[in-house]
Amino acid sequence: MTTKQYLAALKKLGLTPYARVTAKVLGLSPRQCKRLATGSSPIPGPVDRLLWVLCEHGVPAAWLDD
């Protein structure tokens, strides 16, 4: 997954790259989400697969609660 695809998947899910909820949904730190969004770190395979599943089925509402 490229950075552009990562950002497009987040947009499709209604998530923003620098939001805490995005980090929570992906199981990452906010700092790591920033690195992925800027392209300074490659998108890990598990994050790629998780985003694919979420794009197909949606984000469970319980994951969005803060």
Secondary structure, 3 states (H helix, E strand, C coil): CCHHHHHHHHHHHCCCCCCHHHHHHHCCCHHHHHHHHHCCCCCCHHHHHHHHHHHHHCCCHHHHCC
